Amino acid sequence: MRWTMTLVLAVGCLGQGEPVATHQAALTGQTWHNAEFGYRLALPAGATPRVEFENPPGRPGVIRQRVTVKGLSGAELLIDTWDLEGGQSLEEWVGRHGEMAFYGAPNLKPRKVGPRGFPGLAGKSGGDRSPLKEFVVFATGRHVVRLMYVNTDSGASSDDYMRMVETFDEEVAP
């Protein structure tokens, strides 16, 4: 019940949140394009993205693709993508499938993502036996995406994670 109330309150505030980045972050790394899922974002210098797994479409709530990004510090940055069922809003998706996407984080906050300001929910989760995970879950129109930073490097990759959040954008089909 507590989880449901927290989620309802957080989703109700999606129109608010941290300001959208009004300028492109200075790229110290590279821009990575994911042609299959139609997005691009800035990655840290020297980082190597790797598709860890893919699942076929048609299974709502199942991660379609997970990409891990290993930086020079060894920290993990993750990009998880789910299909957004036709015309469904983030609020509707969260109501059906959201609990698994938020790792039971108790306090979710509204957060805008990328230069277009995709509405999302940000949180932190972790405990005594697992590293802190910072994440944001948002909808792009075709997909629900979770960008996540698994803090195994005492915060050294936090700026890289924030750059991913600030630069995430959909590719526009010609």
C-alpha positions, 0 to 999 in steps of 0.5 A: 500500500505504501509503495502504491501511494508513493507511486501515485503521488510521484506520478501525479507530479510528473509535470513538475521537476528539475529543469530541462537542460537548456543547452547541450552538455559539453561532450567530453566523450562520444555520442552513441546512436542506438538505431534499433530503438531510435535514440542517441546520448552522450557516453563518457570518453573511452566508454564501450556500450555493449548489448547484454540481452534482447527480448522479442516484442509483444511481452509488456513489462519485459525489458526489450534491450539492456545496454551496459556502458563500462567507463574507464573507472569500471562503474556500470551505466545501464540503459534498459528499454521496454516497449510502450504499448500503443498510446499508453502514457508513462503513468499507465505503464507505471501502474501496470509494470512500474514496480520492477523498474524502480527497485523498490525505491521509496522516494521518487521525484519528477525529473525531465530528461534530455533536451525535449524534457521527457517526463520521468521519475528519478530515484535511488536504491541500494542497501548495506549489501548492494551498491547505490543505484541512481536511476530515472525512468521515462517515456519517449512515445515509443518506449519506456527507458531507464538510465541507471548508474550503479555507484561502484566507484565512489561517485566518480562516474556521477557526472557521466550519468548526468550527461546521459540524462541531459543528452538523451534524445530520440532520433528523428526519422528522415 
